[in-house]
Amino acid sequence: MGSGLEYPWGGHAALRGLGENMKNGNNLAGDETLYHQYLCGDDTGLDALMKRYGDPLTLYIDGNLHDIHEAEELMIDVFADLFTKKPKIRDGGFKAYLYKAARHMALRRKSRRRFCLSLDELAAAPDARPLTEEVVRTAERNRVLHACMGDMNPDYREALYLTYFDSVQKGENFFAEYADCFKESDDKKLIDSLNQKYGLSIDYTEFMRSYAVISNVSIDENWFLNLDVKNNIDLARWAENAYETQWGYVPHSDGNVLYADLYQSLQEQYPDEITEECDKWRSRRAVDNYNLLRSYLWYDAESREITVEGYSETVQELYQSASVKGSMDTLPKTVGTVVICDNIIGIFVGDSYVVYAKSIAEGVVKESVSEGNWTAWFEIPWIQYGEEKSFSNDIQFEEYDPAVKNNLDLVQWAIQAHENGWGYVYGTYGNVLTESLLQDRASVFGGQVTSYMDFIRSNWMGKRTSDCVGLIKGYGWYDSVSGEIVVGSNGMMDVTANGMFDAATVKGTIDTIPEVPGLAVWHQGHIGIYIGNGEVVEAMNTTRGVTRTKLAGRSWTHWLQIPYISYVEEKENESTLEK
């Protein structure tokens, strides 16, 4: 190849006879042993590792992307990246490395871009055909599995597979039998079915947090409200995430994953404090009490790393420096408020609960505020405090032209959707979410909705919701006289995000976007509304709802004039509109 890049599987004899090495006992070898074999030039190690982790990685990635085809491709990219870079991996850390890489690639995938090698690139490499044939051979089996598990929370299915079935001997019909269990409509019945079929003893309560353990090494940025500004709401979400993903407690730890080198360094620096009791938190994220707070302050959204820098004040110094504080009988309902007892602090997360790093034995816990011996509360001087936006189903315009669907009114529509806290349900377009509407959307769109039913009911029921293109279509279909949103009205076609982009006659690459509020911004499968000044309003996903984001850094590839509305300019000092 002219590029001079050496594809790790190009020309490997091992890939011409996939499966043979498993018969020879390589399935019994440890991951690190097989990886070392490959690094030393023995290609059988590569074959065995791909056979071992190809299917579970695909399933794991699919839980994030909800597209089995892309998941299969991205699984290959993970291995391509691994075997191209050939990183040094600590003992016992191969599996964690794979899943962390898969998680990061899935989160960062935008516009169907690939970090390493695409399928096309692999197909162009020498002797890549056996690899792609193997993927094709397993694709149908994985699609069947995906379809059968579509009605279950994707976090659950990932957790079950990865936590409980990695070591199960898989016969020829394993995937079909496993998928059949997911026809159970109730989670408890599902667990009972799996326990009976495979002789397992999965505890239901333990299972409900299994996925959290798996994803402990990752920080899901979908938790955050605003990654550009340190704020009280995201501090509370950071604390909740630390609890849900079961962060540990280790003295002097800072929120980073305690891989072998970091853990050893802590042991050497603090031999009296890093005891054997701390060993349970190895290869997990861990903090000490104060650093649960500081890890949020140290987290850099751009690099996605926690870098210890600044905030050297002691707990008492921090409390004394706070300008807003009081006794516990005056504790406000503002999330992200910090409570204190001597040198111990906790983060108030709402509903009378506090999250804090309690002890080596218990790690990060969530307790009722009344259970602790908290003596006072205060606001952190280094972050911005504000209230979470209140929900409203009202639709109002300061200025509105009922005769012309136009870009300026679309901007008003988008801003108020964000300010009024609209949620996200796939296939909706601004109507108030009722149980009947939810059931209808679930019947039409399947797993895109049913995978999130519990979350939707808890967070969006009774509130206006839309998906990404539905936010635009809802404006087009809105009748200001009746207050109704009528599908297909006012010349607005019922199209997908991609369909809207394809229909646009005025569009360009994102680097050429003009300063025109009400343009749409697009990348493959997703669309948002540019509101001016480098900001976008978008219905992001089920957990985030309608959000306000920066134009930069969101991987938009194109802009477009929405073909079903007029583009007008404001007259100076006038409220009328002019073409």
N, C-alpha and C positions, 0 to 999 in steps of 0.2 A: 504493500500500500504506500502511496506517495507521501502520506503524512508522516510516516515513520513511527506511528503509534502502534504498539504491539498489543493486540487484543488477546487477553489472557487465555481464551479458549480456542483461538484460531489454531487449527492443526492438531488439537489434542486427540490422541487416539481414544482417550477415555470417553469422549462424547460420541464416538461412533458406536459404542455398545453400552448405552445407558442401562443401568440396572445390574450389570454383571458384578460389579464390585460389592453391591449389597449382598449378593449371594455368597460372597467370599468372606463375609464377616465384618466388613467395614462399618456396618450399622452399629456395631458394638464399641467402636473406637470413640474416644472423647473428641469433642469439637476441636479443641486446641491441638490434639494429636494430628487430626486430619488436616487442619490448617497448616501446621508445621510441615506435614508431608508435601503439601502443595508448594510452600515456599522453598522447599528443598528440591523441587523439580519432579515430585511424584504426582502425576495428574489424577491418580485415583482419589486423592483427598478432595479435590475439587468436585468430582462427580458425587461422592458420598455426601458432601455438605449440601449441594444443591438438591439432591434427592431428599435429604433430611428436612430441609427448611423451605423448600420451594412452595409447597402447598400451604403450610401455616403462615408464611410471610404474605402470600397472596391474599389469604383470608383476612389477615390483620390490616393490610393496606386497604382492602376493599371496605373495611369498617370505617375508614376515614374518607375515602373518595366516593363510595357508593357507586362504583363502576367497575365491574369485574374485569372488563377488557383492559382498562387502564391499570388496574391493580396487577394484572399478570405482567404487563409491560414494565411497570415500575419495580416489581420483584426482580426482574432481570437487571434493571438498572442498579439496584442495590448490590447485587453480586458483581456486576461489572465494575462498580466503583470500588468495592472491596478488593477485588483481584487485580485491579489496575494500580491502585495506590499501595496495596500490600502493607497496611499499617501494623505496627506492633500492638498486640492485644494482650492485656493482662491475663493470667491464668484464671479460668472460670468466667471470663468476661466475653467470650465469643458471641453467645446468644444475645446478651444485652447489647453488644455493639451492633448486631444485625438489626434488632428491633428499634434501637435508637435511630439508626440510619434510615430505616424504613419510615419511621414516624416523621423525621425531619424532611425527608423527600416528599412525603405525602402532604405535609403542611405547606411546604414551599412551592408545590406544583401549582403553577398558574399558566393558564392559556395552553395547557397540554405540553409545556416545555419539560425537557428532561435534563437532569443534572449531569448525566454521564453519557451513556450510549442509548440510542433509540433502537427499536427493532429493525429499522431500515439499515442502520449502521452495522448491526450484528449480522444481518443477512448478507451484507457486502463483505464481511470478513471471511477469510479462508475457513472452510469446513464448519461454518456456523449453522448449516442446515440441520444437523442432528439436534441441536439445541432448540431451534424454533419448532421442529417437528415434535419434540417432547412437550413443549408448551401447548401446541395445538391438540395433541393427544389427550392432555388433561383438561383442556378448556371446557369441554362439554360437561365433564363431571363437576367441575367447579361452578359452572353456571347453574346446574341443577341444585347444587348445594345452596348457592346464593338465592335462588328463587324460593326454595323451601324455607329459608331462614329470614325472608324479607320482612315478615311481620314481627320479628323480635328486635328489641333494642340491640343495635349493632355492638355496643359496648359489652352486652351480655354474651353474645355469641363469640366475640373475640376472647373474652375472659374464659369461657368454658373451654374453647379449643386449646388456647395457649397454656392455660393453667393445668388442665386436667388430662389432656390427651396427647401431649408431646411424647410421653413415654409409652403410650399404649401401642401394642403390636397391631398394625393395621393390615387386615386382610383385604382381599380383592374388592369386597363389597362394603368396606368400612364407610366411605363417604355417603353412599346411598342410605345405609342404615342410620348413620348419624343424622343426616338430613331429615329422615323420616321422623325422628324424635321431635323435631321442631314444628310438627303439625299440631302439637299440643297448644291449646289456646291460652293456657294459664302457666305462668312462670313456675309456680310451685309444682304443677303436674309435670312440667318439662323436666325439672330436676329429679323428680321421682322416677320418671321414665329413663333418664340417663343412668341414674344409680342402679336401677334394676337391670338394664340391658348390659352395662359394662362392669357390674360389680363394684361400683364406686360408692363412696360415702360422702357426697358433697353436702355440706351444711348450707342451708339456704341463706342464713344471715351472713355467713362468711363469703358465700358466693357473690352476694350483692355488692361487695367491695373488692372482688377479685380483680376487676379491670383496673381499679385504682392502683393496685400493687404493680400490675404490669406496666402502667403508664407513669409510674413514679419518677422515672428518670427524665421525663419530658415536661416542659411547661407549656400548656396549651394557651395560646394567646387569645383564643376565643373567650377566655374569661374576662379579658380586660375591656374597660369602657374607653379609655384614652391612653394609648401608649406614649403619647408625646408629653403628657403632664402628670407628675406624681400627684395623686389625689386620694381622698379618703375612701371613695367607693371602690377603687381598684385595690387599695390596701386591704379592705375587708374581703374582697374576692380572692386576693393572694392568700390570705389566712385560711379562708374556706377551702381553697384548692390544696393547701398544705395539709389540712386535716383530711380531706376526701382522698387524697393520694398517699396518705399515711406516711408523712415525713417523720423521721426519727429525731431523737434528742441525743446529741453528742457535744460535750463541752468544746467550745471554740470553733465549732463547725459553722459554716456560713451559708448554707442552702445549696451548695454544690453537691454533686453525687460523690459519695465517699468511695471512689475507686482505690485500688490498692496503694498507689503512690501517695495520694492525699491522706489516706488513713494512716499509713506508716509515718508520714511527716508529722501528723498530729500526735501520734504515740511518742515520737522522739522528742517533741517540744513539751508535751504535757504528760509524762509517764505516770504521774500519780492520779491524773484525772481520766485518762483514756484507759479504762479498765476492761476486763473481759466482758463485762456486762454490755459494753458498747458494741461488741462484735456483731450483735444482731442487726445493727443498722449499716453494716458494710454493703457497698454497692447500691445504696439508697440515698436519697436526698435527706439531709439532716441539718438541724440548726441547734443552737442553744437558745435560751429564752429571749434574750435581747436581739439576737440575730434573726429571729422570725420577722421582726419589724425591719431591721436593717437590710435583710436580703432583698426585700421589695425595693428599697431605696437604691441598692447596689445593682439591681437588675437593669441591663441595657437592652432595650427592645431591638435595636438594630443588629447587634452581634448575638443576641439571645444568650448572653452570658451574665453570670453574677461575678462582678469584679470588686473585690474589697477595696474601697477607697472612701475616705472621709467618714464623717459621723462618729468621731472618736469620743464624744461626750459619754459619761457614765449615765446610768438610768436616772439617778437622782439629779444630776446636772441637767439632763433633758427635761425632767419634770419641772425643775426650778425655772428653766428658760421659757417654759410655755406661758403664753399670755392668756390663753383661754383654758380654764380648769375649774374644778369644784369638787365638793364632797359627793359621795356615792348617792346620797338621797336626791341629788340634782342631776343625775346622769341623763344626758339628752338621748334621743332616739337616733342620733346621727351615727351611721355606720362608719367604722374607721376610727372612732374615738378610742383612745388608749386608757385602760384601767391599770392601776398600780397598787402594789402592796410591798413595802420595803423596796427591794431591788428586783422584784418580779413584775412583769407587765403582761397584759393580755390585750387582744384586739376585739373590740365590740363589733359583732357582725349582724346585729339586729335580732328581733324576736327574743330579747332577754338572754342571748347567748354570747359567750366569750370564747375565742380560740387562743390558745397559748401553748408554748412548748413547756410541758410540765415536768418531765423527769426522764431519765434514761430508760426506765422500765416502761413508761407509757407513751413516750414520744409526744407528738402534737395532738392535743385533745380539744374537744368542744364541750363546754359545760355551761349550765345555767349560771348567770352572773351571781345568783344568790348562793351558789355552792362555794364560791371562793371567799377569801378574806380581803377582798379589795377595799381599799380605804379612800381612793380618790380617782378622778378621771382628768384627762387633759387632751388637748389637740396637739398633734405633732407640728412644730413650727416650720418644718421643711416641706410640707405638702399643702395643696389647696383643698379646702373643705367646701362642700356644697351638698345639696340634697339631690337624691335621685329624682329624675324627671317624673312628674306625676302623669298618670294616664288620663286621657280625655278622648272621647269619641266624637267631639264636635268638629265640624268642618267649617272654617270661616276664612274669608279672604279680606284683607284690608282694601285691596282694589281687585276687581274681577270683571272680566268682559265675558258675559254669558254667551255672546254671539260668536266668539272666536276662541278656539282652543289654541293657546299660544305658550311660548317658552317661559314668559315671565310669571304667568299664573301657575305653570308647572313647578317653578322654583318655590313659590309660596306653598303649594301642595306638598312638596317634598320636605320642606323645612318644618311645617307643622306636623307631618307624619312622624318626624324624628322627635320634635319637642313634645308631642302627645304620647310618645312611647308605643308606637305601633309595633306589633309583633310580626313574626314570620311563620307562615304555614304555606307549604308548597301548593301552588294552584289557586291561591286566593289573590284578591285584587282590591282590598280596602274595605270590604264589608265587615261588620261586627261578627266575630266568630261565635257561633252557637254550636251546640252539640250536633244538631242535624247537619249543619254546614261541614263540620269536622268529619262526620261519618261519610258524607258525600265525597269530600276530597280524598279520604282514605280509600274509598271504593274505586275511585278513578285513578289515583296515583300510587296506590300500594305502599311499598316500603319507604318512599320519599316522605310519607306522612306517618304511617303506622309505626315506624321505628322510633318516633318521638312522641307518641301519644301521651304518656305520663307527663313529660315536660310541657307539652302544649297545654294540657288541661290545667296544670299548676300555674302557668305563667301567662298564657295568652287568651284563655277563655273569657268571653265577654268584652274583648277589646278588638279594635280594628287590626287586621293582619293582611299581609301581602307577601308575594314572593318578589324576586328582583324585577322582572318585567311587569309583574302585576302592579307594582307601585306606579309605573307609567300608564299602564292601561286603565287603572282605576281613575286617574285624572281624566283621561280621554272619555271614559264612559260615565263620568259624573254629571248628573242633571241638577243644576243649582236650584231649579224650581221645586222639584219633588224631594230633593236631597237623596235620591236613589242612584246607585251605580248599576247601569244597565249594560250588560255584555253586548258588544258589537255596535253600540250606538255612537253617534257623532263622528262617524267615519274612521274610528280607531279599530283596526283589524285585531282579531284575537290571534296573536303570533307569539312565538317564543322569543327569547333574547336574541338568538341567532337569526330567527326570521325577521326581526326588526332591523338588525344590522344589514341583512341581505337586501331588504326593501329600501334602505336608505340610498338616495342618490347623491347626497352631499356628505362626505365623510373623508377621513384621512388618518394617518398614523398619529399616535398620541403626542409625539414630539412637535406636531404642527397644530395642536389644538388652539383655536382662537379664544379670546376672552369674551365668550358669549354665554351668559347664564342660561341654563335650560337645554344645553346640548346633552346628549347622552355619551357616556364613556363605556367601552365594551372590551371584554376579552371573551374567548371561547366559552359559551355557556352562561355568561353572567353580564349584567348591565347595571349601570348606575346613572344618577342625574348630577351633572356638574352644576353647582350653584354659584360659582364664581369665586374669585380670590383663592384659588388653589384648593377648594373643598368640594367634596362629593357627598351626596346622601344616597345610601344604598340599602336595600333590604338584603342583609348579608347572609344570614343563615338562621336556622331554627333557634339557636341559643342566644344569638345577638339581636335579632329583630332588625328594625330599621335603625341604621347608625349613620353618624356623620364622620367622615374620614378625610384624610389628606389625599389629594390627587396623586402626589408622588408616593412611590413605594407600594402601590396596590396592584402592580403588574397589569394595568390597563394597557391594551395594545392599540386601540383605535378610538376615535371620537366620531360622532355622527349627528346630523340633524334628524330628529325623529320625523319620519315621513308623513305622519298623520296630524301634525300640528303646524301652526304658522309661527314664523320667527319674526319678532318685532323688536323695536327699540323704544326705550322710554324717552319721551320728550322732556327736555330740561324744564324743570319747574312746573310740569303739568302731569296730570294723572292719566291723560288719554294715551292711547297706543297708536303707533304709526308703523306701517310696514316698512 
